[in-house]
Amino acid sequence: MAPEASSIDAPSANPIPPSLRIEVLQELADAAASLANKQIDGFVTRLADAMLDAARTAGEEQAKQLAASAALLKRNRYPFYYVMSERLGAALHNEVLAVEYPGTVQESAAVPASLPPELEVDKKLCLVKAARAIETENTTRLTALNIRLASLLGREALQTAQNPFRPHIFLSVIHESWCEFQPDAAAHHLVYRMLGPSLCLDLAPVLHTLNMALIKRGIVPHLPASALVATLDEERKSAPGQDEAAMDPVMRQLRRLFPSEEKAAAKTDRALDTDFPSLFAEDAVHATASRNELMGFLSAMQRKGAAQSGRTAMPFQVEILDRIRREAPVGALSATDTSVINLLKKIFGMVFADDHIADEMKAMIGALQVPVLKAAVQDKDFFFKTAHPARRVVDLMARLAVGWDRQKGNADPLYVLIERNVKRIQQESEQRMAVFADVAAELMSFIKRDETATEQVLVHSIGNALQQEKHDQCVKAAKNDVAMRVGTGEVVAFVETFLEDKWVNVLTLAYGVKEDKPQAAENAIKTMDDLCWSVKPKITAAERKELLAKLPSMLVMLNKWLDLIKWHGDDRAQFFTELAETHASLMRAPLELSPERQMQIALAIAKHAAERRAQRQAQQQPEPEPDEFDQMVDELERGTWIAFKRKDGSEMKIKLAWVSPMRSLYIFSTKDRQEALSISAEGLAQALREERASVVSISGLVGKALASVFGAESANEAALEAKPAA
């Protein structure tokens, strides 16, 4: 009888030295912040929509607050993104410091305005309730993360309340960001009551990624086997993207190619109950024997390939997979194994056919064919999961190989890195397939160090780009504010022109100083609204009295803002002359009007406004719909190489070194990290559209190869189905 497994075979001591623990924790904080930041823009949309929904059933006063807050969010996405991303990064780094060095956590920036005592208690209760609900939805991931963090820290246990990535941290940051962003303290209580599993950042991918990062670091603590296996199975089943993957045509094709692989593996790998198996277990015995024979044959081929590595006789080892298929022992290759070989031929064939990868790099990557084949034969997740260690190694090496500087030759650190890790895989993969995870982690560490070094070189350019993006977002918000006023058609023509030509600059300035002077934008918007109201007809004595009361302060604020944007001269004098004449005409209009006449005037004003609104809409050019090139630009990742055509027809191959937070600006660098080009998202999409630029390396070469294989097969099947019968 097989002995009962009580624990997973894992090192009892913490595998990460204490001196490196804080570095690992900081990396986890960076990863969590990066994943969360990508969700902020979508969260803003959902929060604004939730506010508008709540406004429909709220009382009059709160409905106004909710509607105004929703409009504020939609107009100022970038300022909110900036506030929340900054607060989240600081909060997570403070938390990891606190868990490593208890009692040393630093205080985050204070919220601009605190809530009244009764609301402060209500906020705490609401956030605790929301956090518990999110914890319940992510119990498995949080439990696993608690255990792995405890192992990393060398502790027996870590409670969720001590976990630096617990849901309560993210919820608190959302509330604090809203309070800092919203200048109206009376509206600070609106957000925390809405938060919960349906309105928060999605923590599932964040927690999943943190668990996977610790696994790759070797953090696999002692646990009862059943508990750890259940945890890993639950993570695997609930990993982000599973539903989408099921709908992916490539995934459907793979499942057709490798049907019931998990069941077959379980059946083949199960232990025999006795020393003398029955006839019913004979299939399992034969299958195990064939698999052992195949693995032995592949190991011999691997050792032979390692001995020949670097020889000119087999520059890319392009025939090695065909040789395996021809020379494998009879019966050792199943139909599934043959399919694995065919897919790997396509994957490595894409590497060998890429003109942007040097032959020396192709030779080294080609030397991985047998070790990768062994990994894929043993675990078909190689084809299903982008995070599979062996698959990541192939993807990362192909991505890095494009950037090798041939002029530096084998002295280039990139060449040394790939050569060393190829040899390491050849030597160690026979004993431990975990070497792929180690190599993938080292490659990612190299990429991160290179990105950090590039950022340091480009720090001035990045600073300018951040300022430019901030300015662009401020201009966009300003134009939106003005468009909302003039779009109604109720604003007289000369004020409409003034708002579009001059007040956009005022609002842009106000949004630009919002971090230092949060009331500036509110003041500029109020002045604009007062101006629009002041030129509308005043047909009652009360309205005219109100106009006379507001005019002095409004004119003072108009002049102050116009001084700030340095608008002087005859045009400014002409505007105020027209404004004064308009106000005078409003005051001179007949006052004693019958209700019928007042109704006629109101209808005439409404008709005129509708006509102007229709005229403006007819003159406006619709924004172009995003196409495949816009989507391509939006999906580009740092480290991607782009080939730009010069005027003389030659190509300039440069790497995407930095992407702005709102993905509106892109900075490219040369192989020696010098800035080569700064371009907007629209400009880059247009260059791709006009074939003045082309993407050289796309992250996920394996996925691209599989899509190519199954895309061709699907096209052939569709053609056969469409072909009329003879």
N, C-alpha and C positions, 0 to 999 in steps of 0.2 A: 504494500500500500504506500502510495506516495506520501512523503512527509508534508505536514501542513505548513504552508508559507505564512510566517508571522509578520514579516516585514519586507519591505523592498530593499534590495541590496544596494546600499548607498553609504557613503562615508559618514561616520558618526560625528566627525569634527566639521566645523564650518570650513568649506573649501576656499572661502575668500579671506585673505589675511586681513586682520583688523585695520591695517594702514590703508587698505583699498576699499573698505566698506563704505566710507562716506562718498568715495568716487562712484561706486555702483549706485548708491542711493540718489546721488545727484543726477546720474544718467537716467534713472527711472523717473525722477521728477521732470527732467527735460522731455522724456518720451511722453509722459502723461499730459504735460502742458501742450506739447505739439499736437497730439491727437485731439485734445479738447478744443484747442484754438481753431481747428478746421471746422468745428461744429458751431462756432459762435454766430456766424452769419445766418445760418439756418435757424438757430435758436431765436435770434432777434425777430425774424419773420414770424415764427410761431408765437412768441411772446406778444408781439403787436396784435396778431390776429386774436389771441386769447383775450386781450384787453378790449378789443372791439366787440367780441362776443359777450363779454361780461357787461359792457356798457349798455347793451340792449335790455338787460333785465335789472340794472341798478337804478338807484334813485337819481334824481335830476343832478344833484351836486356831484355825486361820485361818477355818474355817467360822463359828465364833462371832464372830470379828472382823467378817467380812463381813455376817453377819445383823444384828449390832448396829449396824453402820455404815449399812446400808440402812434400818433402823428409825429411826435418828437423822435421816437425810436426809428421810424421808417425814414425820416429825413436825415438822421445822423447816425447811420450805421457804423461809419468808421470811428467816430469818437467813442461810441460804446464798445466797439471791438478793442480799441486801444486800451481803454480803462480796464475792461475785464481781463484781457490777455496779460496785462501788466500785473494786476492783482493776483491772478491765478498762479502765474509763475512765481511771484514772491511768496504766496501762501504755501505752495507745495515745497519750495526750497526751505522755508522756515520749518515746515512739518518734518521733513527728513532730518534736518539738524536736531530737532527736538527728540526724535525717536532714537537717534544715535547718541546725542548728548543731552539727556533729560535735564530740564531746568534752564536750558540756554536759548530757548526759542525767542526770536526777536519779535517785537510788536510790529504788526503791519501798519500801513498808513491809516490814520484815523478816518472814519466815515465823516463826511462834512457836517452832517446834522444828525443827531441822535433822535431816536423815537421817544415819545412820552413814556413814562414808566409802565403804564398799563399795556401799551402797544409793544414795549420791549419784552414783557413777559409773554404776550401773545406770539410775538415773532419766534422766541425760543421754542415754544411748544409746537408751533407750526413746522419749523425747520426740523425738529427732532422727529415729529410724526412723518414728514416727507422722507427724511433720511432712512428711517426704519422701513418704510415701504420700498424704497429703492434697494436697501440691503436685502430684503426678502426676495426681490426679483433676481438678485445677483448673489445669492447665498453661496453657491458652489465656488464661484470665482473668488469671492471675498475670503472664504474659508481657506482655499488653496493659497491665496496671497498672504494671509495671516501666517500660515504655516511656513511658507518659504521665507518671508521676511524674518520670522523668529529664527529660522535656521541661519540666515545670513548674519543676523545680529548675535548669534550664539546664545539665544535665550530658549527656555523651555516652551514658552508660549507667548503669543501676542494677541491681545484682544482687538476686536474691531475698533473700539474707542481709541486705541493707540495706533491704529493703522494710518499712516500719513496720507493715504489715498482713499479714505473713507468718504462716502457720499456727502456727509455733513459739511466737509470742507468745500466741495464744489457748490453746494447750495448756499453756504454762507458767502462765498465769493460773489455769486450772482446777486444776492441781496445788497452786499456792500458796493458792488459796481453800480447797481441801479441808484443807490443813494448818492454816490459821487457824481453820477452822470446827470441825474434829475435835479435841476436847480430849485424846484419847488418842494420844500420840505414837507408840505402837506400831502404830497403824493408818494412819500417814501414807503408808506405801508402797503402799497398796492401789490407789489410783486411777490413778497414772501408767502402771501396767502394762496397764490396760484401754483406755487411750485410743488412738484411731486413726480411720480414715475412718468406721467404723460407730458409733463412740461419741465424738462431739465436737459442737461447734456446727456447723451447716451453713454453711460459708463461701462456698458458691456465690452465694447472694443478696447477701451482704456485698460480695464482690469485684465482682459484676455492678453493684451500685448505685454503688460507687466509680468504676468505669469510666465509667458513664453520667454521673455528676456531673462528671467531668473533661471529658467530651465536651461537655456543656452549657456548660462554662466556656471552650470553644474550644481545649482541649488536644488537638490532632490533629497529632501530630509527623510529620516526614518519615520515610517508610518505603518500601521497595520495594512497589509497588502490590499485587503478588500476596500478599505477606505480610500487609499491613494488611487487604485484602479478606478473606483467609482468617480472620484474627482476628475481624473483625466478623461474618462469617458464622457462625463457631463460637459467638460470644457470642449471636447472634440465635437460633440453633438450641437452644442449651443454656440459654437464659434461664430463670430460675425460673418455674415455673407453666405451662410449655408443655404438659406432660402433662395438667394439670388443665384448661387451656384447650381442649384437644382434646375433652374430655368435656363441656364447657359447651354446653348446647343453643343458646345465642345464637351461639357460635362455629361450631357446625355449620350453623346457618342462614346465617350470613355466608359461609361457604365455599360453600354452595349458591348464594348470590346472586352471589358473585364467584369463580367457578371458575377455577382455574389462572391466577390473576392474575399471578403472578410469571413464568410461562412466556410469557404474552401480552406482558408488559412487555419481557421480554428479546428477544422476537421483533420487537417494534415498534421498540425503541430501538437495535437493532444497526446498526452502521455498514455502508454499502454498500461492496462490494469494489471497484467501478469507478465511473468517472464516468457510465457508461451502463448502468444496471441492467437485468438480464434480466427477462423477463416473470414469472419465478418470484418476483422481489422486488417486483412491482408492488403487491401487497397492503400491504406495509410502507410503500411510498411514499405510497399513498393514506391509510393510517392516520396516518402522520406529518403529512401535509398537513391532514387533518381535525383532528388534535389541535392543530396550530399555529393553525388558524382558530378553534377553540373558545377557545384561550387568549387570542388577540387580542380576541375578542368579550368574554370575561370581564374582560379588562383594561380595555376601554372602559367596561363596566358599573361596574367598581370605581372608575375615575376619576370617573364621573358620580355614584356614590353618595357618594364622598368630598366632592364639591362640594356635595351636598345635605345632608351630615351636619349634624344639629342643627336642620333645618327642621321645622316642624310638619306640612308636607304629607305627610311619610313618617315618622311617629313611630317605628315599629318596623321599617320596611321589610318588613312582613309579606308583601308580594306579590312581593318581588324574585326569589325562587327560581322562582315560577310564571312570572314574566315571562321569565326566562332560558330556561325550558323552551319557552315560546311563541315567543320572538323569536330563538332561536339559529339560525345559518345552517343551511340544509337539509343534513342528513347529518353535521353536526358533532357531534351528541349520539348516542352509542351507547346501547344498552340498559343497559350498565353505568353510564354517566354519568347516565342517568335514575334508576336505583336510588340512586345517590349523592345526587342532588337530593332524592328522596323521603325518605331517611333524615335528611338535614340539616333538612328541613322539620319533621320530628318533634322533632329535637333542639332547634332554636331555638324551636319551638312550645311546648316545655315551659318555656323561659325566659320567653316572653311570657305564658304562662298562670299563672305563679307570682305569687300575690297578695302574697308577701312581698318581691318585688323591685320597687323603685320604677320608675315609667315612664321617668324620666331614665336609669336604669341599663339598662333594656331597650333604649332607643334606642341607647345606645353599644354594647352587646353585639350588637344587631341589625346594626350597621354592619359587623360582621366576617363576615357571611354569604358575600359573594363571595370575599374572601381565603381563608376556610376551605374554600369549595367548590373553589377552585383547588388548595389543598393536598391535599384528599381525592381529587380526580380524578387527581392525579399520583401519589399514594401511598395505596393502600387500607389500609395499616397504620393509618391514622387510625381505622378501625373495629375493627381487631384488637388494637391495643396501647394500653393506658392511658397509656404513657409517650410516645406520639407528641406532639411539641411543640405542634402546632395543637390537638389534642384537650385537652392539658393547659391551654392558654390558655383554652379555652371553659369547662372544668371550674372552673378557679381563679377566673375572672372571675364566673361565676355564684355560686360559693361566697362570694366577697368582697362581691358586690353586695347580698346579704341584710343585711350589716352597715352599710350606708351610713346615716349620720345626716342625715336630710333637714333637720333644723333648722340644721345647719352649711352646708348647700347645697354649692355648688362650692368652698367654702373647706375642706371636709373633705379631708385628705390622701388618703383612699381615692378620692374623686371625681377628684382631680387625677391620681392614679396610673392609674386606668382610662382616663380621657380621653386622657392623654398616650400611653399604649401602644396604644390603638385607632388614634389618628392615625398612630403610628409604623408599625403593621402596614399601614395603608392606603397609606402612602407608600413603604415599603421592600419590601413583599412581592413587588412586580412584578420587582424585581432579584434579591432573595435571600430564599428561603423560610426561611433560617436565622434570620430575625428572630423567628419564633415561639419558637424555643428561647431567644433572648435575652430576650424578653418573659416567658416562663414562669419563667426564672431570676430576673428582677426581681420578679415577683409572689411567688414563693416566698421571696425575700429579705425582702420587705415583711411576709409572714406571720410569718417567723421573728423579725423585729425586734419585731413587735407582740406575739408570744408572750413574748419576753424581757421587754419592758416590762411586760406584764401580770403576769408572774411576780414582777417586782420590786415591783409594787404589792401583790401578794397574798402576799408572802414570809411574813408572820406567819401567815396562814391556811394556807398550804401547810405550814409547819412544824408547826402544830397537827395538820393532817390526817395528815402522816407519822407523828407520834407516836401518833395514834389508830389508824392502820392497823397500826403496829408492835404496839401494845397488843392489838388485835383478833387479830392473828396469834399473839401469845403466849398469849392466852386459848384460842384454838383448839388450839394445840399442847398446852396444859395439860390441857384437857378430853379430848383424845385419849389422853394418857398415863394419866389416871385411868380412862377407859373401858376401856382395854386390861386394867387390873387387875381392876376390878369386873365386867367382862363375863364373866369365867370362872365366876362364881357361887361362888368359893371363899372370898371375903372375908366375914366376919361382918357382920351388918346395921349395927351401930352404927359400925364402921370404914368401911363403904361410904358411909354418910351423911356421916361426917366428911371423907372424901376428896373427895366431890362438893361439899360445902358450903364447906370450909375449905382443903383442900390444893390445890384448883384455884387459889386466890388465891396460895398459896405458890409454886406452879410458875410462875404468871404473873409474879410478882415476879422469880423466878430467871431466867426467859427474858429479862425486860426489862433485866437488868443483865449479860447474857451478854457484851456487847462489852467491858465493863470487867472482869468477873469470870467468865471462861469456865468455871470449875469449879463455879459456883453451881448451875446446872441439874443437873449430874451429882450433886452432893451432895443436892439436894432429891429427885431420883428415887431415889437409893440409900436415903435415909431412908424414903421411901414404901414401897419394896420390903421393907425390913427390918420395917416396921410390919405389912405384910400377912403376911409370913412368921411374925412373932411370935405371931399369933393363930390360926395353924393348929395342929391337934392335934400333940402331941409324944409319940410312943409308944415312943421308945427313950431310953435314958440319955444317949446321945451328943447327941441333939437337945435334951434338957433342959439339958445342960451348955452347949451352944452358946447357948441362949436366955439363960441366966444371965450368960454372958460378954458378950453383945451388948446386953442391956437398959440398962445405965447410959449408954453412949454414945448409944444410940438415943433415950432419953428426953431427954438433953441437947440433941440436935439438934432433936427435936420442939419443945421449949420455945423454943429460939432462933428457929426459923422462925415459930412462932406469935406470939412477941413482935414480930417484924418486921412481921407483918400486923395487929398490935394487936388480937388476939383475947384478951379477958380476961373475967372474970366467972364466974358460976355455970355456964354451959354448958361452959366449958373445964374447970372443976373436975369436973363430972359426967362428961365424957369420960374424963379420966384415972382417975377412980374405976372406971368400967366397964372400962377397959383393965387396971387392976391386978387386978380381980376375975377377969377372963378369964385373965390370966397365972397367977394363983394356982390357978384350977381346972385349968388344963393341967398344972401341976406336981403337983397332988394326985391326978390320975387314976392308976388302977392301972398299975403299970409292968411286972410280970412277966406278960406275955400270951403265949399260945401262938401259933404261926404262923397257925393257923386263925382265932383271934380277931383277930389283926392284919389278916388278909385281910378279915374281915367288917367291921371298922371302916373300912378303906380303901374298900371297896365302898359302905358307907353314906355316907361323906363324898363320894365321887364322884357317887352318886345325888342327894344333897342339892344338890350344886353344879350338876348338870345341870338339876334342877328350878328352882333359882333363876335359872339362865341363861335357860331357856325363859320363865320369868315376866317377866324383864327385857326380853327381846326382844319379847314380846307387848305390853308396855306402851309400848315405844318407838314414837314416831311416825316413819314413813319420811320422809326428806327429799324435798321436791317435785322432780320432774324439771324441768330447765331447759326453758323454752318459747321461742317466737320472740321474745318481748320481752326475755328474758334474753340471747339471742343478739344482739339489736339493740343493747342496752346495751354488751355486750362489744365490739362492732365500732365503736362511736362513736369519732370522732377529734376531737382538739382543733380548735377553730374551727367545729364544728358548732353550728347555732342550734337551740334548743328553745323551743317556745311552751308556757308553763304557764298554766293557767286560774286566775284569781283567784276569790274567793268571789262577787264581783259579776258574774261571767260574762265580764269582760274578759280579754285575754291579756297576758302579760308575756313578751316575747321576749328571751332571754338566750343568751349564747355559752358553750360548753364551753371553759373556760380552762385547766383542768389535770386530769389523771387520775393517780391514785396508781400507784406501780410495780406493785402487785398488782391494779390495776383494781377496787378495792373502794370507793373514794371518788372523788367527782366534784365539782369546784368550778366554778360558773358565774359569769360576770361580765357587766356591762352594756356598752353601747357605749363608755362612757368608762372602762372597765377597773376599775370598782368591783365588789367582791364582791356578788353578788346571792343566791346559794344554794350551800350545801354539802349534799350528799346521798349516801347509800350506793348501791351498785349495786342492791341489793334494793329500796330505796325508789324509785329511778328507774324500774326495771322495773315496779314496781307502779303508779306514776303513769302510765306508758304503757299498761299493761294496763287501767286504769280510765278511760282517755281524759282524765285530768287534765293530760296533757302530750302533745305531738306533736312529731315531728322536723320542723323547718322545712327545713333544708338537709342533703342527704346528699352526701358526697364522691363524685364520679364521676357528674355529671349525664348525660354522654354514654352511659355504660354503662347507667344507669337508663332512658334513652330507648330504647336499642336493646332492652333486655329487655322494655320495654313493647310495642314494635312486634312483636317476634318471639314474645312471649308471647301476644299477641292472635291472631297468625297460627296458632300451634300449637293454640290453643283452637278456632279455626275449623276447622282440619283435623281435629282429634279429633271435633268435632261432626258433620262431614260423614261421617267414617268410621263413627260410631256410628249415623247415621241409616239406618233400614232402606230397602232398595231399594223403589221404587214397584212 
